[in-house]
Amino acid sequence: MYTKDRLIALNTSYHHDHRVTEADVAKINKLVSLIEATRQSEPEYPLDGDRIICVSPEKGVVSRHGHIQKRMSMGYWMTICTDPYTPFIDEEIESDASGGYWIVVQDKDIPSFTFVGRELKTFCAWGHMGMTGNGAIDFQAEVYVWELTHPSFY
């Protein structure tokens, strides 16, 4: 779990502008607990926020730090961002990344995912000042890591 000092060390710019508060620490610790609680058992399929190694059938590995996301998937099962910026995540464990490029994965693609392991991933969440300039706090939580070979990776 995070302490105030540890969050300050990871978010010096945020702390300079807004000051890390105990409410920020509590929020981040709750998010870490929620993210990691959903990943305690052996995985059956990828979850929103997991990391993915993206493999092109022709070119091999195109990204080792892809992001799996359900939000904004436009009715598809999930989307994958091959080169994401630090994704936001909320208390519903729904993530929201920007970056590119993106591909769509459907239910039929689920068996193609291979579980690789677990590792720490950096997320962010809005601090006590809300959506404002430099108002996001970075933190890490353990997620599942998957690999997918897909013709849409280029």
Disulfide bonds with the S-S distance in Angstrom:
none
